[in-house]
Structures are given as C-alpha cells and as structure tokens.
C-alpha cells in the first residue's frame, strides 16, 4: 500500500479507533524498560556484504517505562483508546494531566508508525491480497 492509500485511510478514521500491531520483536531490560530489536539489514546479501564484524546484527532501540508498557499493550486487537485507558490504570499519578494521555499516546504511536516499528490492522485489512 502506497503513501496516498494509507493517507486516505487515516483521513477517514479516528486515530483512537486504530488497532496497532508490532512489527519488531523486543526484549525486557533489567530496569523494566524495553529494547526493540531492529535488524541492522533486512536483506541477507546486504548483511553479508556490509555488516561490520565488530557490530551486532541488531540495533537496540530503548524505550522507557511508559513507552515499554505502551509497547507491551500493543497486541493487534486493542484500540489506541483501550491502550490509553490501560495506561491510566497502570500510572494513575504519573500521567498528569489525564486529559492529555490520548494525545501523548497518539503522538508516540505516530512516531513508532513513521519509523515503521508498528503498523495498524486497518491498513493491513485494506491492503490487496497477493
């Protein structure tokens, strides 16, 4: 699906009704944060040619507590609204003002989407089958 098709879907739907899906795998750090594991190269040939021997095959993207809990709540079935409600329950005192939680989570998920760490079920459902 190209940019214009995705943009058309985003214009029709409320962002809070979208259901995010993880694209990357993750690991939990000792401090409770999350590391997203992004492969340095997706193509095996590029990996063999350009992978420096001193560097690992994955890049670790560190998320803090809030970002990590948000990441763990992304399951492909929960809407952004449901994720916001769960975060309000998990962090009742830290997420102040509560009215801005939806906006903050939406911005965070937008950033994850722009970096291609997540996608949305609505975009996948509307894509043509190969």
C-alpha positions in Angstrom: 0.0 0.0 0.0 1.5 3.3 -1.0 1.6 6.6 0.9 -1.6 8.0 -0.7 -3.7 5.0 0.1 -2.6 5.0 3.7 -3.2 8.7 4.0 -6.7 8.2 2.6 -7.4 5.6 5.3 -6.0 7.9 8.0 -8.3 10.7 6.9 -11.4 8.5 7.2 -10.8 7.0 10.6 -10.4 8.4 14.1 -6.8 7.7 15.3 -8.1 6.5 18.6 -10.1 3.7 16.9 -7.0 2.2 15.2 -5.5 -1.1 16.4 -1.7 -1.0 16.3 0.4 -4.1 15.5 4.0 -4.7 16.4 6.4 -5.2 13.6 9.6 -5.6 15.6 10.4 -8.1 18.3 11.5 -6.9 21.8 13.3 -7.9 25.0 12.8 -6.7 28.6 15.7 -5.0 30.3 16.6 -5.4 33.9 15.4 -1.9 34.8 11.9 -2.7 33.4 12.3 -0.9 30.1 12.0 -2.5 26.7 14.6 -2.8 23.9 13.1 -3.1 20.5 15.3 -5.4 18.3 15.6 -4.0 14.8 17.8 -5.9 12.3 20.6 -3.8 11.0 20.0 -5.2 7.5 16.8 -6.8 6.2 18.4 -8.3 3.2 20.7 -11.3 3.8 23.0 -10.3 0.9 23.4 -6.7 2.3 24.0 -8.2 5.7 26.8 -10.4 4.4 28.4 -7.6 2.4 28.0 -4.6 4.7 27.8 -6.0 8.2 30.8 -4.8 10.2 32.3 -7.7 12.1 32.6 -5.7 15.3 28.9 -4.8 15.4 25.9 -6.9 16.2 23.2 -7.9 13.7 20.5 -6.0 15.6 20.1 -2.4 16.7 18.6 -1.9 20.2 16.0 0.9 20.5 15.5 1.7 24.1 12.1 2.6 25.4 11.5 3.9 28.9 8.8 2.7 31.3 5.9 4.4 29.7 7.0 3.6 26.2 7.7 0.0 27.2 4.3 -0.5 28.8 2.7 1.0 25.8 4.6 -1.4 23.6 3.5 -4.4 25.6 -0.1 -3.3 25.3 0.1 -3.3 21.5 -1.4 -6.7 20.6 -3.2 -6.0 17.3 -6.7 -6.2 18.9 -6.7 -3.3 21.4 -7.5 0.1 20.1 -5.5 3.2 20.9 -8.3 4.3 23.2 -8.1 0.9 25.1 -4.3 1.3 25.4 -4.8 4.8 26.9 -7.3 3.5 29.4 -4.9 0.7 30.5 -2.0 3.2 30.9 -4.2 5.5 33.0 -4.8 2.5 35.3 -1.1 1.5 35.4 0.2 5.0 36.0 -2.6 6.9 37.8 -0.3 9.5 39.4 2.4 9.8 36.7 0.3 10.6 33.7 -0.8 14.1 34.6 -2.9 15.7 33.2 -5.0 12.7 32.4 -6.8 14.6 29.6 -3.6 14.7 27.6 -2.9 11.0 27.8 -4.7 10.2 24.5 -2.8 13.0 22.7 0.6 11.8 24.1 0.0 8.2 23.3 -1.2 9.1 19.8 1.9 11.1 19.2 4.1 8.2 20.5 2.3 5.7 18.3 2.6 8.0 15.3 6.3 8.2 15.8 6.5 4.4 16.1 4.5 4.1 12.9 6.6 6.7 11.0 9.7 4.7 12.0 8.0 1.5 10.8 8.2 -0.2 14.2 4.4 -0.7 14.2 1.6 -0.8 11.7 -2.2 -0.7 12.0 -4.6 -3.5 11.5 -6.9 -1.2 9.4 -4.1 -0.7 6.9 -3.4 -4.4 6.7 -7.0 -5.3 6.3 -7.5 -2.9 3.4 -4.3 -4.0 1.5 -4.9 -6.1 -1.6 -4.2 -9.8 -1.3 -1.3 -11.1 -3.3 
